[in-house]
Amino acid sequence: MTPQIQLELVKKECERWFKEGVNITFEIRDNRKGYKAGALREGMKHSYVKQCDYVAIFDADFQPEPDFLFRTVPFLIHNPKLALVQGRWEFVNAGQCMMTRLQEMSLSYHFMVEQQVGSSTFAFFGFNGTAGVWRISALNESGGWNDQTTVEDMDLAVRATLRGWKLLYLDDLKVKSELPCSFNALRSQQHRWTCGPANLFRKMAGQIIRSENVSLWKKLYMLYSFFFMRKLVAHVLSFCFYCVILPATVLFPEVTVPKWAAFYLPSLITLLIALGRLRSIHLLAFWVLFENAMSLLRTKALVMGLFETGRVQEWVVTEKLGDGLKTKLIAQEPKEEHHVRFRDRVHLLELFVGAYLLFCGCYDIIYGKRTLFLYLLLQSTGFFVVGFGYVGRYVAASSS
């Protein structure tokens, strides 16, 4: 389905609701300037926005329940210091393939722990860009939508917090959405989700330190826990420790890593993460291997964001295949043969790291006295699978 056909379908649906007496307007813009931030900023310029106190934001694949506004707006009405109320994402296609199951595990922990803790403890969390309702006066007072980074949602949440506004996350307010099931789409998404926060930290750290509307403890949480540990250190540590340093101990036996650091503590953290989605706990080993393999991409994106190099401002729309109904409709259309280009699947850096891990594993079997080769061979397989792109479902590039 081409973008033009999609626009026509949305337009017709809006017209149908308008004829039934619903106050609805179909709006588009003719350029991608500023990407999502630019689109949101353009939308806020319309005259009818001045008649509203709140704005609800949903990405195209989100399916809010009919009572969504009834469950969010009252918080904003009764708490004038509240700028944002956001719900939790639920995924309609989590069982579509192994990759979507692993994504669900990571995101369940993100919402259940990271978002909920930040909201309940410091009234701050990184807005996820959708499934939320903003107070328009708070949005405008904070400077509106800014396209200085590719994470305009997190950017706005930080600026609103520095203005003294509070944010609320509701874990029991679930909104259906869709996970990317194409590996290239996931890579683009993860690049943006890692590069953007790192770039935002570079640009906003000074403002956070100098802010007079935020307490010292809240500043420490934002700078150290939210940005430094979760958005920076976590990615670098995963890659450097488990994919570089730990394998290197096989080649240099005089270097030893305590078992508590190499296995016990990470195992405990991994089990805690798995509690967010118990039905997938049997996939825990696959999740660890996949996350370690993805840590290379995230580390590379992080460096781009911190030093503003390469694709730091790149915004690639995350491709979604549609829910079950759309999948059935697509299945009725005649299938076309797509030639899968080798370069579209292969990722050389992942293959290089996979070869390094394989070498270390073989070296440990021949010369070593440890059982580390079990992990090294499994992790090298993970990198080779990711490197050759045999993850998720392959979606051929659109010709439109």
C-alpha positions in Angstrom: 0.0 0.0 0.0 1.5 3.3 -1.1 1.6 6.4 1.1 -0.8 8.2 -1.3 -3.4 5.4 -0.9 -3.0 5.5 2.9 -3.6 9.3 2.9 -6.8 8.8 0.8 -8.1 6.2 3.2 -7.4 8.4 6.2 -9.0 11.4 4.5 -12.2 9.4 3.6 -12.4 8.1 7.2 -12.2 11.7 8.5 -14.9 12.8 6.1 -17.1 10.0 7.2 -16.8 11.0 10.9 -17.3 14.7 10.0 -20.6 13.9 8.3 -21.7 12.2 11.5 -21.2 15.4 13.4 -17.8 14.7 14.9 -15.4 17.8 15.0 -12.5 16.3 13.1 -10.0 17.8 10.6 -7.6 16.1 8.2 -4.3 17.9 8.0 -1.1 17.2 6.1 2.1 19.1 5.3 4.1 19.0 2.0 7.6 18.6 3.5 9.5 16.6 6.2 11.4 19.6 7.7 12.1 18.9 11.3 10.7 15.4 11.0 8.2 14.5 13.8 9.0 17.7 15.8 8.4 19.8 12.7 5.1 18.0 12.0 3.9 18.5 15.6 5.0 22.1 15.6 3.1 22.8 12.4 0.0 21.1 13.8 0.0 23.4 16.9 -0.2 26.5 14.6 -3.8 25.8 13.5 -6.4 28.2 14.7 -8.6 25.5 16.4 -5.7 24.6 18.7 -6.2 28.0 20.5 -9.6 26.7 21.7 -8.0 23.6 23.4 -6.3 23.2 26.7 -4.8 19.7 26.1 -3.4 17.8 23.1 -3.3 14.0 22.8 -0.6 12.4 20.7 -0.6 9.0 19.1 1.7 7.5 16.4 -0.1 5.9 13.4 0.1 2.3 14.7 -1.5 3.1 18.1 -5.0 2.0 19.0 -6.2 3.9 22.2 -9.3 2.6 24.0 -12.5 4.8 23.9 -12.0 5.8 27.5 -8.4 7.0 27.1 -9.2 10.7 27.5 -11.5 10.0 30.5 -8.6 8.2 32.2 -6.0 10.9 31.5 -7.5 14.4 31.3 -8.9 14.4 34.9 -5.3 14.2 36.3 -4.5 17.4 34.3 -7.6 19.2 35.4 -7.2 18.5 39.1 -3.4 19.1 39.2 -2.4 22.4 37.6 1.3 21.6 38.1 1.0 18.5 35.8 2.2 18.9 32.2 1.9 15.3 30.9 0.0 12.1 31.5 1.3 9.1 29.5 0.1 5.5 29.3 1.9 2.2 28.7 2.5 0.5 25.4 1.0 -2.9 24.7 1.9 -4.9 21.6 -0.6 -6.5 19.2 2.2 -8.4 17.3 4.5 -9.4 20.2 4.2 -13.1 19.1 4.8 -12.5 15.5 8.4 -13.7 15.6 11.3 -14.3 17.9 12.6 -10.7 17.5 9.3 -9.2 18.5 9.2 -11.4 21.6 12.6 -10.2 22.6 11.7 -6.5 22.1 8.6 -7.0 24.2 10.8 -8.2 27.1 13.0 -5.1 26.9 10.2 -2.7 26.6 8.1 -4.3 29.4 11.0 -3.7 31.8 11.4 -0.1 30.5 7.8 0.7 31.2 7.2 -1.3 34.4 10.5 -0.2 36.1 12.2 2.8 34.5 9.1 4.9 33.6 7.2 4.0 36.7 10.1 4.6 39.1 10.9 8.0 37.5 7.3 9.1 37.6 6.5 8.0 41.1 9.8 9.1 42.7 10.8 12.4 40.8 7.7 13.1 38.7 10.0 12.9 35.7 10.5 10.4 32.9 11.4 10.5 29.2 8.2 11.0 27.2 7.9 8.1 24.7 6.4 10.4 22.0 3.0 8.8 21.9 0.1 7.6 24.0 0.2 10.8 26.1 -1.7 14.0 26.7 0.1 17.3 27.1 -1.2 20.5 28.8 -0.8 23.0 25.9 0.2 25.9 28.2 3.0 23.8 29.6 4.1 22.7 26.2 4.2 26.3 25.0 5.9 27.6 28.1 8.7 25.0 27.7 9.4 26.2 24.2 7.2 23.9 22.1 8.5 21.1 19.8 12.2 21.4 19.1 14.0 19.5 16.3 17.5 20.0 17.7 17.7 16.2 18.2 15.8 13.2 16.9 14.2 12.7 20.3 11.9 15.7 20.4 9.7 13.8 22.9 12.4 13.4 25.5 13.7 16.9 24.8 10.3 18.4 25.6 10.0 16.3 28.8 13.4 17.6 30.0 12.6 21.2 29.2 9.2 21.0 30.9 10.8 19.6 34.0 13.4 22.3 34.1 10.5 24.8 34.0 9.0 23.2 37.2 6.3 21.0 35.6 5.6 17.5 36.7 5.0 14.4 34.5 2.8 11.4 35.3 3.1 7.8 34.0 0.1 5.4 34.4 1.2 1.8 34.1 -2.3 0.5 34.1 -3.4 2.6 31.2 -2.4 0.3 28.3 -2.5 1.4 24.6 -2.2 -1.1 21.8 0.7 -0.6 19.4 3.0 -2.5 17.0 6.6 -3.6 17.2 8.9 -3.5 14.2 9.3 -7.1 12.9 11.9 -6.1 10.2 15.4 -6.2 11.4 16.4 -3.1 9.3 13.5 -1.2 10.8 14.6 -2.2 14.3 18.1 -1.1 13.6 17.0 2.3 12.4 14.7 2.7 15.5 17.5 1.6 17.9 19.9 4.0 16.3 17.6 6.9 16.8 16.6 5.8 20.4 20.3 5.7 21.3 21.9 8.5 19.3 19.1 11.0 20.2 19.4 10.8 24.0 23.2 10.9 23.8 23.0 14.1 21.7 20.3 15.5 24.0 22.6 14.9 27.0 25.4 16.8 25.2 23.1 19.8 24.6 21.0 19.8 27.8 23.4 18.8 30.6 24.5 22.3 31.3 20.9 23.6 31.4 20.0 20.9 33.9 22.9 21.8 36.2 22.0 25.5 36.0 18.3 25.1 36.5 16.8 26.9 39.5 13.4 25.1 39.4 14.8 21.6 40.0 16.0 20.2 43.3 19.5 18.9 43.7 18.3 15.3 44.0 16.2 15.6 40.9 19.2 17.0 39.0 21.3 14.0 40.1 18.6 11.6 39.0 18.3 13.2 35.6 22.0 13.5 35.0 23.4 10.4 36.6 20.6 7.8 36.6 18.5 8.8 33.6 21.1 10.0 31.2 24.6 8.9 32.2 23.9 5.3 33.4 20.9 4.3 31.4 21.4 6.2 28.1 25.3 6.1 28.0 27.1 3.7 30.3 24.6 0.8 29.9 25.2 0.4 26.1 29.0 0.8 26.3 29.4 -1.5 29.2 27.4 -4.3 27.6 29.5 -4.2 24.4 32.9 -3.5 25.9 32.7 -5.9 28.8 30.8 -8.9 27.3 32.0 -8.6 23.7 35.6 -7.3 24.1 37.1 -7.5 27.6 35.6 -10.9 28.8 36.6 -12.7 25.5 40.1 -11.2 25.7 40.7 -12.8 29.1 41.0 -16.1 27.2 43.9 -14.7 25.2 45.5 -13.2 28.3 45.1 -15.7 31.2 46.8 -13.4 33.7 43.8 -11.1 33.4 40.9 -12.4 35.6 37.4 -11.2 36.0 35.6 -12.0 39.3 32.7 -14.4 38.9 30.4 -12.0 40.7 31.1 -9.4 38.1 31.1 -11.7 35.1 28.1 -13.9 35.9 26.3 -13.6 39.2 25.4 -9.9 39.2 24.5 -9.8 35.5 22.4 -13.0 36.0 20.5 -11.3 38.8 19.8 -8.2 36.7 18.7 -10.3 33.8 16.2 -12.2 35.9 14.8 -9.0 37.3 14.3 -7.7 33.7 12.6 -11.0 32.8 10.0 -10.4 35.6 8.5 -7.7 33.4 7.2 -10.4 31.0 7.2 -13.8 32.6 5.6 -15.6 29.6 8.8 -15.1 27.7 11.2 -16.2 30.5 12.1 -19.3 28.6 13.7 -17.0 26.0 16.0 -15.4 28.5 19.2 -16.8 27.0 18.2 -15.7 23.5 17.4 -12.2 24.9 20.9 -11.9 26.4 22.6 -12.9 23.2 20.5 -10.6 21.1 20.9 -7.6 23.4 24.7 -8.1 23.5 24.7 -8.3 19.7 22.6 -5.1 19.4 24.9 -3.3 21.9 27.4 -2.8 19.1 24.9 -0.8 17.0 23.9 1.2 20.1 27.5 2.0 21.1 28.2 3.2 17.6 25.0 5.4 17.7 26.0 6.7 21.1 29.4 7.9 19.9 27.6 9.7 17.0 25.3 11.4 19.4 27.9 12.5 21.9 30.3 13.9 19.2 27.6 14.9 16.7 29.1 13.0 13.8 27.8 10.8 11.0 24.1 10.2 11.0 23.3 12.1 14.2 20.3 13.8 12.7 19.1 10.9 10.6 15.4 10.1 11.0 14.2 6.9 9.3 10.5 6.2 9.7 10.1 2.8 11.5 8.4 0.4 9.1 5.4 -1.5 10.5 3.5 -4.2 8.7 0.1 -3.6 10.2 -2.0 -5.5 12.6 -3.7 -8.8 12.0 -6.6 -7.3 9.9 -4.2 -5.5 7.6 -2.0 -8.6 7.3 -5.1 -10.6 6.1 -5.9 -7.9 3.6 -2.3 -7.8 2.3 -2.3 -11.6 2.1 -5.2 -11.4 -0.4 -3.1 -9.3 -2.8 -0.9 -11.1 -5.4 2.6 -11.6 -4.0 5.5 -10.1 -5.9 8.9 -11.7 -5.9 11.5 -9.4 -4.3 15.2 -9.8 -4.9 17.0 -9.6 -1.6 20.2 -7.8 -2.1 23.2 -9.2 -0.1 24.2 -5.7 1.1 20.8 -5.1 2.5 21.2 -8.0 4.9 24.9 -8.0 5.8 26.3 -5.9 8.6 30.1 -6.1 8.5 30.9 -4.8 12.0 28.7 -7.5 13.6 30.4 -10.1 11.5 33.8 -8.9 12.5 32.9 -9.1 16.2 31.4 -12.5 15.6 34.7 -13.7 14.1 36.6 -12.3 17.1 34.4 -14.1 19.5 34.6 -17.3 17.5 38.4 -17.1 17.5 38.5 -16.6 21.3 36.1 -19.5 21.8 38.2 -21.9 19.7 41.4 -20.6 21.4 39.8 -21.4 24.8 38.9 -24.9 23.7 42.4 -25.6 22.5 44.6 -23.8 25.0 42.4 -22.6 27.8 41.4 -24.2 31.1 38.0 -22.5 31.5 34.5 -23.2 30.2 34.1 -19.7 28.8 34.1 -21.1 25.3 30.4 -22.1 25.8 29.4 -18.5 26.1 31.8 -17.3 23.4 30.6 -19.7 20.8 27.0 -19.0 21.5 27.6 -15.2 21.5 29.5 -15.4 18.3 26.6 -17.3 16.7 24.4 -14.4 17.9 26.6 -11.9 16.1 26.7 -14.0 13.0 22.9 -14.3 12.9 22.6 -10.5 13.4 25.4 -9.8 11.0 23.8 -11.8 8.2 20.4 -10.3 9.0 18.6 -13.5 9.8 16.5 -11.9 12.4 12.8 -11.0 12.3 11.1 -10.8 9.0 12.7 -9.4 5.8 10.8 -6.5 4.3 11.9 -5.5 0.8 12.5 -1.8 0.2 9.5 0.0 -1.1 9.7 1.3 -4.6 7.4 4.2 -3.9 
